[in-house]
């Protein structure tokens, strides 16, 4: 079972930065995110995390200022899912890449 304390701390720090970002920053396109906005990249990460867990429900697109909350909730659920069973290392590595991509852009 992977140690996820660092992943949770990284997620918490990223969500703190998202909470303090102005809406204009969250909706502006960013080349570091392949031309997506931060809000779009957060939504994509949430969709990916839900799909990785086998959740068959549509992830809603929230207001850009709710990006931090969406990432915090879905990311926390994802990390709990990873911790609940072995064999999820590949999903965790991909999650870490998504979080790092966002961290660099925010």
N, CA and C of each residue as an Amber inpcrd file, in Angstrom:
protein
   318
   0.8420000  -1.1810000   0.0000000   0.0000000   0.0000000   0.0000000
   0.8930000   1.2520000   0.0000000   0.6750000   2.1660000  -0.9270000
   1.5460000   3.3390000  -1.0300000   1.3530000   4.3050000   0.1310000
   2.4080000   5.0260000   0.4320000   2.3500000   6.1010000   1.4200000
   1.8560000   7.3560000   0.7040000   0.7730000   7.9110000   1.1680000
   0.1260000   8.9950000   0.4360000   0.1150000  10.3260000   1.1810000
   0.8180000  10.3980000   2.3090000   0.8060000  11.6520000   3.0790000
   1.3540000  12.8130000   2.2460000   2.4430000  12.5650000   1.5220000
   3.0150000  13.6220000   0.6820000   2.0660000  14.0200000  -0.4380000
   1.3700000  13.0370000  -0.9980000   0.4040000  13.3430000  -2.0530000
  -0.7280000  14.2060000  -1.5190000  -1.2120000  13.9080000  -0.3130000
  -2.2810000  14.7010000   0.2730000  -1.7900000  16.1190000   0.5830000
  -0.5730000  16.2500000   1.0850000  -0.0160000  17.5830000   1.3640000
   0.1330000  18.3850000   0.0770000   0.6130000  17.7380000  -0.9830000
   0.7520000  18.4170000  -2.2690000  -0.6040000  18.8730000  -2.7780000
  -1.6070000  18.0030000  -2.6650000  -2.9580000  18.3650000  -3.0800000
  -3.4820000  19.5310000  -2.2510000  -3.2750000  19.5010000  -0.9660000
  -3.7380000  20.5930000  -0.0900000  -3.0810000  21.9240000  -0.4540000
  -1.7670000  21.8820000  -0.7110000  -1.0630000  23.1250000  -1.0930000
  -1.5800000  23.6530000  -2.4250000  -1.7680000  22.7590000  -3.3950000
  -2.2850000  23.1720000  -4.6970000  -3.6790000  23.7770000  -4.5500000
  -4.5220000  23.1480000  -3.7780000  -5.8790000  23.6740000  -3.5820000
  -5.8480000  25.0370000  -2.8870000  -4.9190000  25.2270000  -1.9720000
  -4.7560000  26.5420000  -1.3450000  -4.3790000  27.6060000  -2.3610000
  -3.4880000  27.2500000  -3.2750000  -3.0960000  28.2020000  -4.3240000
  -4.2660000  28.4900000  -5.2640000  -5.0540000  27.4530000  -5.5670000
  -6.2220000  27.6590000  -6.4240000  -7.2420000  28.5630000  -5.7450000
  -7.4230000  28.3940000  -4.4420000  -8.3980000  29.2150000  -3.7090000
  -8.0070000  30.6960000  -3.7120000  -6.7170000  30.9580000  -3.7500000
  -6.2740000  32.3510000  -3.7170000  -6.1170000  32.9650000  -5.1070000
  -6.2880000  32.1590000  -6.1400000  -6.1380000  32.6670000  -7.5110000
  -7.3840000  33.4440000  -7.9230000  -7.1920000  34.5520000  -8.6140000
  -8.3560000  35.2980000  -9.0960000  -9.0390000  34.5490000 -10.2470000
 -10.3100000  34.8240000 -10.4230000 -11.0660000  34.1480000 -11.4800000
 -10.4160000  34.3490000 -12.8480000  -9.9000000  35.5480000 -13.1000000
  -9.2660000  35.8120000 -14.3930000  -8.1140000  34.8440000 -14.6580000
  -7.3740000  34.4860000 -13.6290000  -6.2670000  33.5360000 -13.7890000
  -6.7880000  32.1280000 -14.0430000  -7.8720000  31.7630000 -13.3920000
  -8.4170000  30.4110000 -13.5170000  -9.0290000  30.1490000 -14.8930000
  -9.4930000  31.1850000 -15.5770000 -10.1430000  31.0020000 -16.8780000
  -9.2430000  31.3450000 -18.0630000  -8.0950000  31.9320000 -17.8060000
  -7.1640000  32.2930000 -18.8870000  -6.4810000  31.0380000 -19.4240000
  -6.3530000  30.9310000 -20.7390000  -5.6500000  29.7880000 -21.3120000
  -4.1770000  29.8470000 -20.9300000  -3.5940000  28.6790000 -20.8420000
  -2.2030000  28.5660000 -20.4050000  -1.5070000  27.5210000 -21.2720000
  -0.4520000  27.9090000 -21.9380000   0.2670000  26.9890000 -22.8150000
   0.8690000  25.8150000 -22.0510000   1.1710000  25.9980000 -20.7610000
   1.6850000  24.8840000 -19.9500000   0.6260000  23.8210000 -19.7410000
  -0.6150000  24.1740000 -20.0260000  -1.7380000  23.2420000 -19.9090000
  -2.3120000  22.9260000 -21.2910000  -1.4530000  22.9620000 -22.2940000
  -1.8460000  22.6720000 -23.6870000  -2.9670000  23.5880000 -24.1700000
  -2.9510000  24.8330000 -23.7060000  -3.9470000  25.8070000 -24.1210000
  -5.2300000  25.7830000 -23.3290000  -5.3510000  24.8550000 -22.3900000
  -6.5170000  24.8280000 -21.5060000  -6.3680000  25.9000000 -20.4390000
  -7.4640000  26.2200000 -19.7910000  -7.3840000  27.0890000 -18.6170000
  -7.1380000  26.2030000 -17.4010000  -6.7750000  26.8220000 -16.2970000
  -6.5870000  26.0790000 -15.0510000  -7.9010000  25.4080000 -14.6500000
  -9.0140000  26.1260000 -14.7620000 -10.3170000  25.5580000 -14.4040000
 -10.6280000  24.3420000 -15.2760000 -10.3220000  24.4310000 -16.5710000
 -10.5440000  23.2850000 -17.4610000  -9.6500000  22.1130000 -17.0740000
  -8.3970000  22.3900000 -16.7450000  -7.4620000  21.3250000 -16.3600000
  -7.8840000  20.6710000 -15.0460000  -8.4180000  21.4510000 -14.1250000
  -8.9270000  20.8890000 -12.8720000 -10.0980000  19.9630000 -13.1760000
 -11.0080000  20.4070000 -14.0050000 -12.1640000  19.5750000 -14.3530000
 -11.6970000  18.2870000 -15.0330000 -10.7520000  18.3850000 -15.9390000
 -10.2280000  17.1950000 -16.6180000  -9.5850000  16.2330000 -15.6240000
  -8.8570000  16.7650000 -14.6550000  -8.2520000  15.9120000 -13.6250000
  -9.3310000  15.2250000 -12.7890000 -10.3970000  15.9520000 -12.4780000
 -11.4970000  15.3720000 -11.7020000 -12.2000000  14.2810000 -12.5010000
 -12.4190000  14.5070000 -13.7890000 -13.0410000  13.4980000 -14.6490000
 -12.1470000  12.2660000 -14.7160000 -10.8530000  12.4770000 -14.8980000
  -9.9170000  11.3540000 -14.9680000  -9.9330000  10.5540000 -13.6620000
  -9.8750000  11.2520000 -12.5290000  -9.8390000  10.5690000 -11.2280000
 -11.1110000   9.7610000 -10.9920000 -12.2480000  10.3070000 -11.3710000
 -13.5020000   9.5720000 -11.2080000 -13.5140000   8.3360000 -12.1030000
 -13.0830000   8.4870000 -13.3430000 -13.0530000   7.3530000 -14.2730000
 -12.0780000   6.2820000 -13.8010000 -10.9370000   6.6870000 -13.2680000
  -9.9490000   5.7270000 -12.7690000 -10.5220000   4.8690000 -11.6550000
 -11.4190000   5.4470000 -10.8800000 -12.0510000   4.7250000  -9.7770000
 -13.2460000   3.8940000 -10.2390000 -13.6020000   4.0100000 -11.5100000
 -14.7540000   3.2790000 -12.0190000 -16.0770000   3.9500000 -11.7170000
 -16.0330000   5.2180000 -11.3830000 -17.2690000   5.9660000 -11.1040000
 -17.9100000   6.3250000 -12.4300000 -19.1460000   5.9320000 -12.5880000
 -19.8460000   6.0520000 -13.8550000 -20.7040000   7.3100000 -13.9520000
 -20.5610000   8.2210000 -13.0350000 -21.3570000   9.4440000 -13.0380000
 -20.5790000  10.5660000 -13.7120000 -21.3110000  11.4590000 -14.3370000
 -20.6930000  12.6140000 -14.9750000 -20.1870000  13.5740000 -13.8980000
 -18.9810000  14.0450000 -14.0670000 -18.4110000  15.0300000 -13.1390000
 -18.8720000  16.4120000 -13.6100000 -19.5590000  17.1500000 -12.7530000
 -20.0780000  18.4510000 -13.1930000 -18.9600000  19.4640000 -13.4050000
 -19.2030000  20.3570000 -14.3310000 -18.2870000  21.4830000 -14.5480000
 -18.7800000  22.6070000 -13.6420000 -17.9850000  22.9320000 -12.6350000
 -18.3650000  23.9420000 -11.6580000 -17.8480000  25.3190000 -12.0700000
 -18.3010000  26.3310000 -11.3630000 -17.7910000  27.6890000 -11.5720000
 -16.2760000  27.6670000 -11.3420000 -15.5210000  28.4200000 -12.1090000
 -14.0640000  28.4120000 -11.9480000 -13.5800000  28.6590000 -10.5240000
 -14.2990000  29.4920000  -9.7680000 -13.8780000  29.7600000  -8.3950000
 -14.0900000  28.5640000  -7.4630000 -14.7800000  27.5400000  -7.9380000
 -14.9700000  26.3110000  -7.1530000 -13.9490000  25.2340000  -7.5420000
 -12.9830000  25.5910000  -8.3720000 -11.9910000  24.6220000  -8.8400000
 -11.2440000  23.9690000  -7.6860000 -10.8370000  24.7550000  -6.7180000
 -10.0900000  24.2050000  -5.5830000 -10.9330000  23.1960000  -4.8110000
 -12.1910000  23.5260000  -4.5990000 -13.0650000  22.6140000  -3.8560000
 -13.2820000  21.3150000  -4.6300000 -13.4870000  21.4260000  -5.9330000
 -13.6870000  20.2260000  -6.7380000 -12.4470000  19.3440000  -6.7110000
 -11.2970000  19.9370000  -6.8810000 -10.0620000  19.1600000  -6.8740000
  -9.8020000  18.5600000  -5.5010000 -10.0980000  19.2930000  -4.4560000
  -9.8910000  18.7920000  -3.1030000 -10.7570000  17.5680000  -2.8180000
 -12.0280000  17.6470000  -3.1740000 -12.9490000  16.5430000  -2.8940000
 -12.6350000  15.3320000  -3.7610000 -12.5490000  15.5420000  -5.0650000
 -12.3070000  14.4110000  -5.9670000 -10.9090000  13.8430000  -5.7480000
  -9.9380000  14.7200000  -5.5390000  -8.5740000  14.2560000  -5.2870000
  -8.4570000  13.4840000  -3.9870000  -9.1290000  13.9600000  -2.9450000
  -9.1180000  13.2450000  -1.6750000  -9.7580000  11.8740000  -1.7960000
 -10.8790000  11.8070000  -2.5200000 -11.5290000  10.5140000  -2.7620000
 -10.6180000   9.5800000  -3.5500000  -9.9310000  10.1360000  -4.5410000
  -9.0240000   9.3230000  -5.3460000  -7.8910000   8.7580000  -4.4840000
  -7.3000000   9.5910000  -3.6490000  -6.2080000   9.1160000  -2.7950000
  -6.6990000   8.0670000  -1.7990000  -7.9080000   8.2280000  -1.2950000
  -8.4890000   7.1920000  -0.4250000  -8.6580000   5.8820000  -1.1920000
  -9.0890000   5.9770000  -2.4280000  -9.2670000   4.7930000  -3.2770000
  -7.9310000   4.1030000  -3.5190000  -6.8980000   4.8750000  -3.8170000
  -5.5680000   4.3010000  -4.0390000  -5.0910000   3.5820000  -2.7790000
  -5.3250000   4.1930000  -1.6220000  -4.8640000   3.6150000  -0.3640000
  -5.6240000   2.3470000   0.0150000  -6.8080000   2.1630000  -0.5590000
  -7.6560000   1.0500000  -0.1430000  -7.2660000  -0.3010000  -0.7330000
  -6.3730000  -0.3110000  -1.7200000  -5.9910000  -1.6010000  -2.3240000
  -4.6450000  -1.4780000  -3.0190000  -3.9550000  -2.5940000  -3.1100000
  -2.7000000  -2.6490000  -3.8590000  -3.0080000  -2.6770000  -5.3560000
  -1.9940000  -2.4710000  -6.1630000  -2.1570000  -2.5760000  -7.6030000
  -2.6670000  -1.3240000  -8.2740000  -2.6180000  -0.2210000  -7.5640000
  -3.1060000   1.0290000  -8.1530000  -1.9800000   2.0300000  -8.3700000
  -0.7600000   1.5250000  -8.4420000   0.4160000   2.3870000  -8.5770000
   0.4100000   3.1600000  -9.8910000  -0.0190000   2.5260000 -10.9700000
  -0.0390000   3.2150000 -12.2650000  -1.0040000   4.3880000 -12.2370000
  -2.1710000   4.1790000 -11.6160000  -3.1440000   5.2730000 -11.4970000
  -2.5700000   6.3960000 -10.6410000  -1.8830000   6.0380000  -9.5700000
  -1.2820000   7.0480000  -8.6980000  -0.2280000   7.8470000  -9.4500000
   0.5800000   7.1940000 -10.2540000   1.6150000   7.9030000 -11.0230000
   0.9820000   8.8800000 -12.0040000  -0.0770000   8.4630000 -12.6630000
  -0.7500000   9.3670000 -13.5970000  -1.3750000  10.5430000 -12.8520000
  -1.9890000  10.2840000 -11.7060000  -2.5500000  11.3510000 -10.8700000
  -1.4600000  12.3520000 -10.4880000  -0.3180000  11.8330000 -10.0660000
   0.7910000  12.7240000  -9.6880000   1.2070000  13.6080000 -10.8570000
   1.2010000  13.0690000 -12.0620000   1.5250000  13.8770000 -13.2410000
   0.5050000  14.9750000 -13.4770000  -0.7750000  14.6620000 -13.3120000
  -1.8230000  15.6750000 -13.4780000  -1.6900000  16.7870000 -12.4340000
  -1.4250000  16.3950000 -11.2010000  -1.2750000  17.3780000 -10.1140000
  -0.0420000  18.2330000 -10.3590000   1.0430000  17.6390000 -10.7770000
   2.2590000  18.4140000 -11.0410000   2.0430000  19.4030000 -12.1910000
   1.3470000  18.9740000 -13.2090000   1.0500000  19.8530000 -14.3450000
   0.2640000  21.0680000 -13.8600000  -0.7020000  20.8570000 -12.9970000
  -1.4740000  21.9710000 -12.4450000  -0.6150000  22.8250000 -11.5150000
   0.1850000  22.1650000 -10.6810000   1.0170000  22.9020000  -9.7120000
   1.9540000  23.8680000 -10.4280000   2.5410000  23.4360000 -11.5090000
   3.4670000  24.2720000 -12.2650000   2.7390000  25.4670000 -12.8880000
   1.4840000  25.2690000 -13.2760000   0.7390000  26.3250000 -13.9500000
   0.1160000  27.3390000 -13.0010000  -0.0770000  26.9560000 -11.7530000
  -0.7650000  27.8770000 -10.8210000   0.2480000  28.7100000 -10.0690000
